């Protein structure tokens, strides 16, 4: 069965790049350029959520969405990988309960290795 990644990234070019990288690696993807409701994430069968911290035009930033999702649905074990160019991104990721964090810009091979390690 194909693994399914939810990508939440407000930059259209970066979201398309993520989609291309993951689909070439045989992952199914769903892409949002604004933050979906935490309930949506909970109801789906994603194997991983990859999201940016800064989500311009969204109701939530990525770290807020992560915190709400992890707090409201503790039984859902879908891992969250936060990504950002923010200098304090790793601190924000830790505070919101993200399972992992990666800086932008990123190395594609390291990203794919991390994604593979995190899959449920």
Secondary structure as GFF3:
##gff-version 3
##sequence-region A 1 120
A	DSSP	beta_strand	4	8	.	.	.	ID=ss1
A	DSSP	alpha_helix	12	24	.	.	.	ID=ss2
A	DSSP	beta_strand	28	32	.	.	.	ID=ss3
A	DSSP	alpha_helix	38	43	.	.	.	ID=ss4
A	DSSP	beta_strand	48	52	.	.	.	ID=ss5
A	DSSP	alpha_helix	62	72	.	.	.	ID=ss6
A	DSSP	beta_strand	79	84	.	.	.	ID=ss7
A	DSSP	alpha_helix	89	96	.	.	.	ID=ss8
A	DSSP	beta_strand	100	103	.	.	.	ID=ss9
A	DSSP	alpha_helix	108	118	.	.	.	ID=ss10
###
